[in-house]
């Protein structure tokens, strides 16, 4: 799905909520992201993740570019969810974008590798809640430590550091007048590192320690 001028990030970077944007949003809400459909297709996501883990295990001892493995997995999941079949990657490269999730996973892995105590705590939770079994989506609500680590990753390393908003009408905020049609960039990256909000903002905690 393309938005003119922003071919790779149409649903994120479409500045004007026009007819195309509204139709694309409606399709996602009604055909892809309904709660029942998401739950019914959990086995597809679990299958693709299992395939990725098995592939990484087979390459144990080799240097693996995690970004590529995650992108292939997410691409496979999205294609199966939207088209119910495998589609050649080169036919879909301009249709789907998985960079936000891939970037978050890369940063999470980097922070965990640098913070061994947090990595060990996370590993202990996985062993306690999952054991030798495969990760199932039904178990995710029980992985509180994992959720905390992901949130801390998103705080320090937001996949989209600047969020674009358009004023649909003239408004006042923080003593500023925002004219109708003005595009405003919200600096999420700076918010997550604001020392007035976060104690020791540049340090990666496990998230459970954050208040």
C-alpha positions as a Markdown table, in Angstrom:
| # | Residue | x | y | z |
|---|---|---|---|---|
| 1 | Unk | 0.0 | 0.0 | 0.0 |
| 2 | Unk | 1.6 | 3.2 | -1.1 |
| 3 | Unk | 1.0 | 6.8 | -0.2 |
| 4 | Unk | 2.2 | 9.3 | -2.8 |
| 5 | Unk | 5.6 | 10.6 | -1.7 |
| 6 | Unk | 6.1 | 8.1 | 1.1 |
| 7 | Unk | 6.1 | 4.7 | -0.6 |
| 8 | Unk | 7.5 | 2.6 | 2.3 |
| 9 | Unk | 5.6 | 4.0 | 5.3 |
| 10 | Unk | 2.2 | 4.9 | 3.9 |
| 11 | Unk | 0.1 | 4.1 | 7.0 |
| 12 | Unk | 2.6 | 5.9 | 9.3 |
| 13 | Unk | 3.7 | 8.8 | 7.2 |
| 14 | Unk | 0.6 | 9.8 | 5.3 |
| 15 | Unk | 0.2 | 13.4 | 6.4 |
| 16 | Unk | -3.3 | 13.9 | 5.1 |
| 17 | Unk | -6.2 | 11.6 | 6.2 |
| 18 | Unk | -7.7 | 11.6 | 2.8 |
| 19 | Unk | -9.9 | 9.0 | 1.0 |
| 20 | Unk | -7.0 | 6.6 | 0.4 |
| 21 | Unk | -5.8 | 6.7 | 4.0 |
| 22 | Unk | -9.3 | 6.2 | 5.3 |
| 23 | Unk | -9.9 | 3.2 | 3.0 |
| 24 | Unk | -6.6 | 1.6 | 3.9 |
| 25 | Unk | -7.3 | 2.1 | 7.6 |
| 26 | Unk | -10.7 | 0.6 | 7.2 |
| 27 | Unk | -9.3 | -2.5 | 5.4 |
| 28 | Unk | -6.8 | -3.0 | 8.3 |
| 29 | Unk | -9.4 | -2.7 | 10.9 |
| 30 | Unk | -12.0 | -4.9 | 9.2 |
| 31 | Unk | -9.9 | -7.5 | 7.4 |
| 32 | Unk | -6.5 | -7.8 | 9.2 |
| 33 | Unk | -6.6 | -6.5 | 12.8 |
| 34 | Unk | -10.0 | -7.6 | 14.2 |
| 35 | Unk | -9.5 | -9.2 | 17.6 |
| 36 | Unk | -11.2 | -12.5 | 16.5 |
| 37 | Unk | -9.1 | -12.7 | 13.4 |
| 38 | Unk | -5.8 | -11.9 | 15.2 |
| 39 | Unk | -6.6 | -14.6 | 17.8 |
| 40 | Unk | -7.6 | -17.2 | 15.1 |
| 41 | Unk | -4.4 | -16.7 | 13.2 |
| 42 | Unk | -2.1 | -17.1 | 16.2 |
| 43 | Unk | -0.9 | -20.4 | 14.9 |
| 44 | Unk | 0.5 | -18.7 | 11.8 |
| 45 | Unk | 2.6 | -16.3 | 13.8 |
| 46 | Unk | 3.8 | -19.2 | 16.1 |
| 47 | Unk | 4.7 | -21.3 | 13.1 |
| 48 | Unk | 6.8 | -18.5 | 11.5 |
| 49 | Unk | 8.6 | -17.7 | 14.8 |
| 50 | Unk | 9.3 | -21.4 | 15.3 |
| 51 | Unk | 10.8 | -21.6 | 11.8 |
| 52 | Unk | 13.0 | -18.6 | 12.5 |
| 53 | Unk | 14.2 | -20.1 | 15.8 |
| 54 | Unk | 15.0 | -23.5 | 14.1 |
| 55 | Unk | 16.8 | -21.7 | 11.3 |
| 56 | Unk | 19.0 | -19.7 | 13.9 |
| 57 | Unk | 19.7 | -22.9 | 15.8 |
| 58 | Unk | 20.9 | -24.6 | 12.7 |
| 59 | Unk | 23.4 | -21.8 | 12.2 |
| 60 | Unk | 24.7 | -21.9 | 15.7 |
| 61 | Unk | 28.3 | -20.7 | 15.8 |
| 62 | Unk | 27.9 | -18.6 | 12.6 |
| 63 | Unk | 27.6 | -14.8 | 12.4 |
| 64 | Unk | 23.9 | -14.1 | 11.8 |
| 65 | Unk | 22.4 | -10.8 | 10.8 |
| 66 | Unk | 19.4 | -10.7 | 13.1 |
| 67 | Unk | 17.7 | -8.0 | 11.1 |
| 68 | Unk | 17.4 | -10.2 | 8.0 |
| 69 | Unk | 16.1 | -13.1 | 10.0 |
| 70 | Unk | 13.4 | -11.0 | 11.8 |
| 71 | Unk | 12.4 | -9.2 | 8.6 |
| 72 | Unk | 11.9 | -12.6 | 6.8 |
| 73 | Unk | 9.8 | -13.8 | 9.6 |
| 74 | Unk | 7.6 | -10.7 | 9.9 |
| 75 | Unk | 7.3 | -10.6 | 6.1 |
| 76 | Unk | 6.1 | -14.3 | 6.1 |
| 77 | Unk | 3.6 | -13.6 | 8.9 |
| 78 | Unk | 2.1 | -10.5 | 7.1 |
| 79 | Unk | 1.8 | -12.2 | 3.8 |
| 80 | Unk | 0.1 | -15.3 | 5.3 |
| 81 | Unk | -2.3 | -13.1 | 7.3 |
| 82 | Unk | -3.2 | -10.9 | 4.3 |
| 83 | Unk | -3.1 | -13.4 | 1.4 |
| 84 | Unk | -3.4 | -16.9 | 3.1 |
| 85 | Unk | -0.5 | -18.2 | 1.0 |
| 86 | Unk | 3.2 | -17.6 | 0.4 |
| 87 | Unk | 4.0 | -14.9 | -2.1 |
| 88 | Unk | 7.4 | -14.3 | -3.7 |
| 89 | Unk | 9.3 | -11.7 | -1.8 |
| 90 | Unk | 10.3 | -9.6 | -4.8 |
| 91 | Unk | 6.6 | -9.3 | -5.7 |
| 92 | Unk | 5.7 | -7.8 | -2.3 |
| 93 | Unk | 8.8 | -5.8 | -1.3 |
| 94 | Unk | 7.1 | -2.5 | -1.9 |
| 95 | Unk | 3.8 | -3.5 | -0.2 |
| 96 | Unk | 4.8 | -4.3 | 3.4 |
| 97 | Unk | 7.1 | -2.6 | 5.9 |
| 98 | Unk | 8.5 | -4.4 | 8.9 |
| 99 | Unk | 11.3 | -2.0 | 9.9 |
| 100 | Unk | 9.7 | -0.8 | 13.1 |
| 101 | Unk | 9.4 | -4.2 | 14.7 |
| 102 | Unk | 12.8 | -5.3 | 13.3 |
| 103 | Unk | 14.5 | -2.2 | 14.7 |
| 104 | Unk | 13.0 | -2.7 | 18.2 |
| 105 | Unk | 14.1 | -6.3 | 18.3 |
| 106 | Unk | 17.6 | -5.4 | 17.3 |
| 107 | Unk | 17.9 | -2.8 | 20.0 |
| 108 | Unk | 16.4 | -5.1 | 22.6 |
| 109 | Unk | 19.0 | -7.8 | 21.8 |
| 110 | Unk | 21.8 | -5.2 | 21.9 |
| 111 | Unk | 20.7 | -3.9 | 25.3 |
| 112 | Unk | 20.3 | -7.4 | 26.8 |
| 113 | Unk | 23.7 | -8.4 | 25.6 |
| 114 | Unk | 25.2 | -5.4 | 27.3 |
| 115 | Unk | 23.2 | -6.0 | 30.5 |
| 116 | Unk | 23.9 | -9.6 | 31.5 |
| 117 | Unk | 22.0 | -9.5 | 34.8 |
| 118 | Unk | 18.9 | -8.4 | 33.0 |
| 119 | Unk | 19.4 | -11.0 | 30.4 |
| 120 | Unk | 19.7 | -13.7 | 33.1 |
| 121 | Unk | 16.6 | -12.5 | 34.8 |
| 122 | Unk | 14.7 | -12.7 | 31.5 |
| 123 | Unk | 16.0 | -16.1 | 30.8 |
| 124 | Unk | 14.9 | -17.3 | 34.2 |
| 125 | Unk | 11.4 | -16.0 | 33.6 |
| 126 | Unk | 11.2 | -17.8 | 30.2 |
| 127 | Unk | 12.5 | -21.1 | 31.8 |
| 128 | Unk | 10.0 | -20.7 | 34.7 |
| 129 | Unk | 6.9 | -19.9 | 32.6 |
| 130 | Unk | 7.7 | -21.8 | 29.4 |
| 131 | Unk | 10.3 | -24.4 | 30.1 |
| 132 | Unk | 11.3 | -26.6 | 27.2 |
| 133 | Unk | 8.1 | -25.9 | 25.3 |
| 134 | Unk | 7.7 | -23.5 | 22.4 |
| 135 | Unk | 6.6 | -19.9 | 23.1 |
| 136 | Unk | 2.8 | -19.7 | 22.6 |
| 137 | Unk | 0.9 | -16.4 | 22.3 |
| 138 | Unk | -1.4 | -17.6 | 25.1 |
| 139 | Unk | 1.6 | -17.5 | 27.4 |
| 140 | Unk | 2.7 | -13.9 | 26.6 |
| 141 | Unk | 0.4 | -12.2 | 29.3 |
| 142 | Unk | 2.5 | -14.1 | 31.9 |
| 143 | Unk | 5.8 | -12.8 | 30.7 |
| 144 | Unk | 5.8 | -9.6 | 32.7 |
| 145 | Unk | 9.6 | -9.2 | 32.8 |
| 146 | Unk | 9.8 | -9.6 | 29.0 |
| 147 | Unk | 7.1 | -6.9 | 28.6 |
| 148 | Unk | 9.1 | -4.6 | 30.9 |
| 149 | Unk | 12.2 | -5.1 | 28.9 |
| 150 | Unk | 10.4 | -4.3 | 25.6 |
| 151 | Unk | 8.9 | -1.1 | 27.0 |
| 152 | Unk | 12.3 | 0.0 | 28.2 |
| 153 | Unk | 13.7 | -0.7 | 24.7 |
| 154 | Unk | 11.0 | 1.4 | 23.2 |
| 155 | Unk | 11.6 | 4.2 | 25.6 |
| 156 | Unk | 15.4 | 4.4 | 24.8 |
| 157 | Unk | 15.2 | 3.5 | 21.2 |
| 158 | Unk | 11.8 | 4.3 | 19.6 |
| 159 | Unk | 11.5 | 2.8 | 16.1 |
| 160 | Unk | 9.8 | 6.0 | 14.9 |
| 161 | Unk | 11.5 | 8.9 | 16.9 |
| 162 | Unk | 9.3 | 11.6 | 15.3 |
| 163 | Unk | 5.6 | 11.3 | 15.1 |
| 164 | Unk | 3.8 | 13.4 | 12.5 |
| 165 | Unk | 0.5 | 15.0 | 13.4 |
| 166 | Unk | -1.7 | 17.5 | 11.4 |
| 167 | Unk | -3.9 | 20.1 | 13.1 |
| 168 | Unk | -7.4 | 19.5 | 11.7 |
| 169 | Unk | -8.4 | 22.9 | 13.1 |
| 170 | Unk | -6.6 | 25.9 | 14.6 |
| 171 | Unk | -5.8 | 25.2 | 18.3 |
| 172 | Unk | -3.9 | 26.5 | 21.3 |
| 173 | Unk | -1.4 | 24.4 | 23.2 |
| 174 | Unk | 1.4 | 25.3 | 25.6 |
| 175 | Unk | 1.0 | 29.0 | 24.7 |
| 176 | Unk | 1.5 | 28.2 | 21.0 |
| 177 | Unk | -1.1 | 28.7 | 18.3 |
| 178 | Unk | -1.1 | 25.8 | 15.9 |
| 179 | Unk | -2.8 | 26.8 | 12.6 |
| 180 | Unk | -5.2 | 24.5 | 10.8 |
| 181 | Unk | -3.3 | 22.2 | 8.4 |
| 182 | Unk | 0.1 | 22.7 | 10.2 |
| 183 | Unk | 2.2 | 19.6 | 10.5 |
| 184 | Unk | 3.7 | 19.0 | 14.0 |
| 185 | Unk | 6.5 | 16.6 | 14.8 |
| 186 | Unk | 6.3 | 15.0 | 18.3 |
| 187 | Unk | 9.9 | 14.1 | 19.5 |
| 188 | Unk | 9.3 | 10.7 | 21.1 |
| 189 | Unk | 13.0 | 10.1 | 21.3 |
| 190 | Unk | 13.5 | 13.2 | 23.5 |
| 191 | Unk | 10.5 | 12.4 | 25.7 |
| 192 | Unk | 11.9 | 9.0 | 26.5 |
| 193 | Unk | 15.2 | 10.5 | 27.6 |
| 194 | Unk | 13.9 | 13.5 | 29.5 |
| 195 | Unk | 15.7 | 13.7 | 32.9 |
| 196 | Unk | 12.8 | 15.6 | 34.4 |
| 197 | Unk | 10.6 | 12.5 | 33.7 |
| 198 | Unk | 13.0 | 9.6 | 34.0 |
| 199 | Unk | 15.6 | 8.9 | 36.7 |
| 200 | Unk | 19.0 | 8.1 | 35.1 |
| 201 | Unk | 17.3 | 8.3 | 31.6 |
| 202 | Unk | 20.2 | 6.9 | 29.6 |
| 203 | Unk | 20.5 | 3.7 | 31.6 |
| 204 | Unk | 18.7 | 0.6 | 30.4 |
| 205 | Unk | 16.8 | -0.9 | 33.3 |
| 206 | Unk | 14.6 | -3.9 | 33.1 |
| 207 | Unk | 11.5 | -1.7 | 33.2 |
| 208 | Unk | 10.2 | -3.2 | 36.4 |
| 209 | Unk | 12.4 | -0.7 | 38.3 |
| 210 | Unk | 10.9 | 2.2 | 36.4 |
| 211 | Unk | 8.1 | 4.1 | 38.2 |
